[in-house]
Amino acid sequence: MHARILGLAVAAACLAMPVYAAVVLGDAAGSYTISQAGSSVRFTIGKAGGGGFDGAFARFKGTIRIDNNDVGRSKVDLTIYPESVGTGQGRIDAFLRSDAVFDAANSPEIQFRSTSVARTGDTTALVTGRLTARGKTSTEKFTAELDGLKAGTIRFHVTGKVLRSRYGMDVGTPLYSNVVDFDMTLTGRRG
């Protein structure tokens, strides 16, 4: 009787564990293509006195490669298309696409290419890389947390802060914050 209860308790505990808890690096190793389905690239810019605005990019693409032997050799490449920016406010969207901010007509891509990946926990890593926007490149860091791995699909929650002045996009400061907070979900499919 006690063995049956213990067995049921162990089975229930295993079912209750988050998906990522049982993931070992070998299971996650491989190359993934970032899918727009199940992914999002969102940002927030604060405003002095409160408020500000949130937005997202509807178009992006990229790859994630996880090296089983050396996590530091893993790679993340992400390309964002700034003409796809949306805040829900047409006037702000047009302004963000203009040459005052993204200059989407002359700089149609924002690119991030990782230069190092450092594991910081069982399911977390610090991803450092080169971000290029409007022809300017600077080193940026993002925190990535494994949010799921199942049937050839991997999902990460990625956050970071970027100073927009580094890329010639400091219009409106100091009324609007120079800091852009990114909150992304990147879902990749093995292949």
BADOTI-447980 format. One line per 2 residues: number of its first residue (from 1); their letters; for each residue x, y, z of N, C-alpha, C. Coordinates in steps of 0.2 Angstrom, whole numbers, plus 5000, padded with zeros to 4 digits. Layout:
NUM) A) X Y Z X Y Z X Y Z | ...
***
This chain:
1) MH) 5004 4994 5000 5000 5000 5000 5004 5006 5000 | 5009 5006 5005 5014 5012 5005 5018 5013 4998
3) AR) 5020 5007 4995 5023 5008 4989 5019 5011 4984 | 5013 5009 4983 5008 5011 4978 5007 5019 4979
5) IL) 5006 5021 4985 5005 5028 4987 5012 5032 4985 | 5018 5029 4987 5024 5033 4985 5025 5033 4978
7) GL) 5023 5028 4974 5024 5028 4967 5019 5033 4964 | 5013 5034 4966 5009 5039 4963 5011 5046 4965
9) AV) 5014 5047 4971 5017 5053 4973 5023 5055 4968 | 5027 5050 4967 5033 5051 4962 5030 5053 4955
11) AA) 5025 5049 4953 5023 5051 4946 5019 5057 4946 | 5016 5059 4951 5012 5066 4951 5018 5071 4951
13) AC) 5023 5070 4955 5028 5075 4955 5032 5076 4948 | 5033 5071 4945 5036 5071 4938 5031 5075 4933
15) LA) 5025 5074 4934 5020 5077 4929 5020 5085 4931 | 5021 5086 4937 5020 5093 4939 5026 5097 4938
17) MP) 5032 5094 4936 5038 5098 4935 5038 5102 4928 | 5040 5108 4928 5040 5112 4922 5044 5108 4917
19) VY) 5042 5109 4910 5045 5106 4905 5053 5107 4905 | 5055 5113 4906 5062 5114 4906 5066 5110 4911
21) AA) 5063 5109 4917 5067 5106 4923 5070 5099 4921 | 5067 5095 4916 5070 5089 4915 5075 5089 4909
23) VV) 5076 5095 4906 5080 5096 4900 5087 5096 4901 | 5091 5092 4898 5098 5092 4898 5101 5095 4892
25) LG) 5107 5098 4892 5109 5102 4887 5109 5097 4880 | 5111 5091 4881 5111 5087 4875 5105 5086 4871
27) DA) 5099 5087 4875 5092 5087 4872 5091 5093 4868 | 5094 5099 4870 5093 5105 4867 5098 5107 4861
29) AG) 5103 5103 4861 5108 5104 4856 5105 5104 4849 | 5108 5108 4845 5105 5108 4838 5104 5115 4835
31) SY) 5102 5115 4829 5100 5122 4826 5093 5123 4825 | 5091 5129 4827 5083 5130 4826 5082 5137 4822
33) TI) 5077 5137 4819 5075 5143 4815 5069 5146 4819 | 5070 5152 4820 5065 5156 4824 5059 5157 4820
35) SQ) 5053 5155 4823 5047 5155 4820 5043 5161 4822 | 5040 5165 4818 5036 5171 4820 5030 5168 4824
37) AG) 5027 5162 4822 5022 5159 4826 5024 5157 4833 | 5021 5160 4838 5024 5158 4845 5029 5162 4847
39) SS) 5032 5167 4843 5037 5172 4845 5034 5179 4845 | 5038 5183 4849 5036 5190 4849 5042 5194 4851
41) VR) 5043 5200 4848 5048 5205 4849 5045 5211 4852 | 5044 5212 4858 5041 5218 4861 5046 5223 4865
43) FT) 5044 5229 4865 5048 5234 4868 5044 5239 4872 | 5047 5243 4877 5044 5248 4881 5048 5254 4881
45) IG) 5046 5260 4880 5050 5266 4881 5046 5270 4886 | 5049 5272 4892 5046 5276 4897 5046 5283 4896
47) KA) 5042 5287 4899 5041 5294 4898 5042 5297 4905 | 5045 5303 4905 5046 5307 4912 5039 5308 4914
49) GG) 5038 5307 4921 5032 5308 4924 5027 5302 4923 | 5029 5297 4920 5025 5291 4919 5022 5290 4912
51) GG) 5020 5285 4911 5017 5283 4904 5023 5281 4899 | 5023 5283 4893 5027 5281 4888 5023 5277 4883
53) FD) 5026 5272 4880 5022 5268 4875 5026 5261 4875 | 5022 5256 4873 5024 5249 4871 5023 5248 4864
55) GA) 5027 5244 4861 5027 5242 4854 5029 5235 4853 | 5029 5233 4847 5031 5227 4845 5033 5227 4837
57) FA) 5037 5222 4835 5039 5221 4828 5035 5215 4826 | 5032 5216 4820 5028 5210 4817 5032 5206 4813
59) RF) 5038 5208 4810 5042 5204 4806 5049 5204 4809 | 5052 5198 4809 5058 5196 4811 5060 5189 4809
61) KG) 5066 5187 4809 5069 5181 4807 5075 5179 4811 | 5077 5173 4811 5083 5172 4815 5085 5164 4816
63) TI) 5090 5163 4819 5092 5156 4820 5095 5156 4827 | 5095 5150 4830 5098 5149 4837 5102 5142 4836
65) RI) 5108 5142 4838 5112 5136 4837 5115 5135 4844 | 5113 5129 4847 5115 5127 4854 5121 5122 4853
67) DN) 5127 5123 4855 5132 5119 4855 5133 5114 4861 | 5132 5108 4860 5132 5103 4866 5138 5103 4869
69) ND) 5144 5103 4866 5150 5102 4869 5153 5109 4872 | 5151 5114 4870 5153 5121 4873 5148 5126 4872
71) VG) 5144 5127 4877 5139 5132 4877 5141 5139 4874 | 5147 5141 4876 5150 5147 4874 5151 5148 4867
73) RS) 5150 5142 4863 5151 5143 4856 5144 5143 4852 | 5139 5143 4857 5132 5143 4854 5131 5150 4851
75) KV) 5126 5151 4846 5125 5157 4842 5118 5159 4842 | 5117 5165 4842 5110 5168 4841 5111 5173 4835
77) DL) 5107 5173 4830 5106 5178 4825 5099 5180 4824 | 5098 5187 4825 5091 5189 4824 5091 5195 4820
79) TI) 5086 5195 4815 5085 5201 4811 5078 5204 4812 | 5078 5210 4813 5071 5213 4814 5070 5218 4809
81) YP) 5064 5219 4806 5062 5223 4801 5058 5229 4804 | 5062 5235 4804 5058 5241 4808 5052 5244 4805
83) ES) 5051 5242 4798 5045 5245 4795 5039 5241 4798 | 5040 5236 4801 5034 5232 4804 5033 5234 4811
85) VG) 5036 5239 4814 5034 5242 4821 5027 5244 4821 | 5024 5242 4827 5017 5244 4829 5016 5245 4836
87) TG) 5013 5251 4837 5011 5253 4844 5004 5253 4845 | 5000 5252 4840 4993 5253 4840 4991 5260 4839
89) QG) 4996 5265 4838 4994 5272 4836 4998 5274 4830 | 4994 5275 4825 4997 5276 4818 5002 5282 4818
91) RI) 5000 5287 4821 5005 5293 4821 5012 5291 4824 | 5012 5287 4829 5018 5285 4832 5022 5280 4828
93) DA) 5018 5276 4825 5021 5271 4821 5025 5274 4815 | 5021 5279 4812 5024 5283 4806 5030 5286 4808
95) FL) 5030 5289 4814 5036 5293 4817 5042 5288 4818 | 5040 5283 4821 5046 5278 4822 5049 5275 4816
97) RS) 5045 5274 4811 5048 5272 4804 5052 5277 4801 | 5050 5284 4802 5053 5289 4799 5061 5290 4800
99) DA) 5064 5295 4797 5071 5295 4797 5073 5298 4804 | 5068 5301 4808 5070 5303 4815 5071 5297 4820
101) VF) 5069 5291 4818 5070 5286 4823 5073 5280 4819 | 5070 5275 4816 5072 5269 4813 5075 5271 4806
103) DA) 5073 5276 4803 5074 5277 4796 5074 5271 4792 | 5068 5267 4792 5066 5261 4789 5068 5261 4782
105) AN) 5067 5267 4778 5068 5267 4771 5075 5266 4769 | 5079 5268 4773 5087 5268 4772 5090 5263 4776
107) SP) 5087 5261 4781 5090 5255 4786 5085 5250 4787 | 5083 5246 4782 5078 5241 4783 5079 5236 4788
109) EI) 5085 5235 4791 5086 5229 4795 5089 5231 4802 | 5087 5228 4807 5091 5229 4813 5093 5222 4815
111) QF) 5100 5221 4816 5103 5215 4816 5106 5214 4823 | 5105 5208 4826 5109 5206 4832 5113 5199 4830
113) RS) 5119 5199 4832 5124 5193 4831 5127 5192 4837 | 5126 5186 4840 5129 5185 4846 5137 5184 4845
115) TS) 5141 5186 4851 5148 5185 4851 5150 5180 4856 | 5146 5179 4861 5147 5175 4867 5140 5173 4870
117) VA) 5140 5167 4873 5134 5164 4877 5137 5161 4883 | 5135 5164 4889 5138 5162 4895 5132 5159 4899
119) RT) 5132 5153 4901 5127 5150 4905 5127 5153 4912 | 5122 5155 4915 5121 5158 4921 5117 5154 4926
121) GD) 5114 5149 4924 5110 5144 4928 5108 5138 4924 | 5104 5134 4927 5102 5128 4924 5098 5129 4918
123) TT) 5094 5135 4918 5090 5136 4912 5091 5143 4909 | 5096 5147 4911 5097 5154 4909 5104 5155 4907
125) AL) 5105 5160 4902 5111 5162 4900 5112 5169 4898 | 5118 5172 4898 5119 5179 4896 5121 5179 4889
127) VT) 5118 5182 4884 5120 5182 4877 5122 5189 4876 | 5129 5189 4874 5132 5196 4872 5133 5196 4864
129) GR) 5132 5201 4861 5133 5202 4854 5133 5209 4852 | 5133 5209 4845 5134 5216 4841 5127 5217 4838
131) LT) 5124 5223 4841 5118 5225 4838 5119 5231 4833 | 5116 5230 4827 5117 5235 4822 5111 5238 4820
133) AR) 5110 5245 4820 5104 5248 4818 5106 5255 4815 | 5103 5257 4810 5105 5264 4807 5112 5264 4805
135) GK) 5115 5259 4804 5122 5259 4802 5127 5260 4808 | 5125 5260 4814 5129 5260 4820 5129 5253 4823
137) TS) 5134 5251 4826 5135 5245 4829 5138 5246 4836 | 5135 5242 4841 5137 5242 4848 5136 5236 4851
139) TE) 5139 5234 4857 5139 5228 4860 5133 5229 4865 | 5129 5223 4865 5123 5223 4869 5122 5216 4873
141) KF) 5119 5216 4879 5118 5210 4882 5111 5209 4884 | 5109 5202 4883 5102 5200 4884 5102 5194 4889
143) TA) 5097 5193 4893 5096 5187 4897 5091 5183 4894 | 5093 5176 4893 5089 5172 4890 5087 5166 4895
145) EL) 5081 5164 4895 5079 5159 4900 5075 5154 4895 | 5077 5148 4896 5074 5142 4893 5067 5141 4895
147) DG) 5062 5142 4891 5055 5142 4893 5051 5136 4891 | 5055 5131 4887 5051 5125 4885 5055 5122 4879
149) LK) 5055 5115 4879 5058 5111 4874 5054 5105 4873 | 5051 5104 4867 5046 5099 4866 5046 5097 4859
151) AG) 5047 5091 4857 5046 5089 4850 5049 5093 4845 | 5055 5095 4846 5059 5098 4841 5058 5106 4841
153) TI) 5054 5108 4846 5053 5116 4847 5056 5118 4853 | 5059 5124 4853 5062 5127 4859 5060 5134 4860
155) RF) 5059 5136 4866 5056 5143 4867 5061 5146 4873 | 5062 5152 4871 5066 5156 4876 5063 5163 4878
157) HV) 5063 5165 4884 5061 5171 4886 5067 5176 4886 | 5067 5181 4882 5073 5185 4882 5072 5192 4884
159) TG) 5076 5195 4888 5075 5202 4891 5082 5206 4890 | 5081 5212 4890 5087 5217 4890 5085 5224 4889
161) KV) 5090 5228 4890 5089 5235 4890 5095 5238 4885 | 5092 5242 4880 5096 5245 4875 5096 5253 4875
163) LR) 5102 5256 4875 5102 5264 4875 5101 5266 4867 | 5095 5269 4866 5094 5271 4859 5098 5276 4856
165) SR) 5101 5280 4861 5106 5285 4858 5112 5282 4855 | 5114 5276 4857 5120 5273 4853 5119 5272 4846
167) YG) 5112 5272 4844 5111 5271 4837 5108 5277 4833 | 5109 5283 4836 5106 5289 4833 5099 5290 4834
169) MD) 5096 5287 4839 5088 5287 4839 5086 5291 4846 | 5090 5296 4848 5089 5299 4854 5084 5305 4854
171) VG) 5080 5305 4848 5075 5310 4848 5070 5310 4853 | 5068 5316 4856 5063 5316 4862 5066 5315 4869
173) TP) 5073 5313 4869 5075 5313 4876 5077 5320 4878 | 5076 5322 4885 5075 5317 4890 5067 5316 4892
175) LY) 5063 5319 4888 5055 5318 4889 5054 5310 4889 | 5056 5307 4884 5056 5300 4883 5062 5296 4885
177) SN) 5062 5291 4888 5068 5288 4891 5073 5286 4885 | 5079 5286 4887 5084 5284 4882 5085 5276 4882
179) VV) 5082 5273 4887 5082 5266 4888 5076 5262 4885 | 5077 5258 4881 5072 5254 4878 5072 5247 4881
181) DF) 5067 5245 4884 5066 5238 4888 5064 5233 4883 | 5067 5228 4881 5065 5223 4877 5062 5217 4881
183) DM) 5057 5214 4878 5054 5208 4881 5052 5203 4876 | 5056 5198 4874 5055 5194 4868 5053 5187 4870
185) TL) 5049 5184 4866 5048 5176 4866 5051 5174 4860 | 5056 5170 4860 5058 5167 4853 5057 5159 4853
187) TG) 5053 5157 4849 5052 5150 4848 5055 5148 4841 | 5059 5143 4842 5063 5140 4837 5061 5133 4835
189) RR) 5061 5131 4829 5060 5124 4827 5066 5121 4824 | 5068 5115 4827 5074 5112 4825 5074 5110 4817
191) G) 5080 5111 4814 5080 5109 4807 5085 5113 4803
***
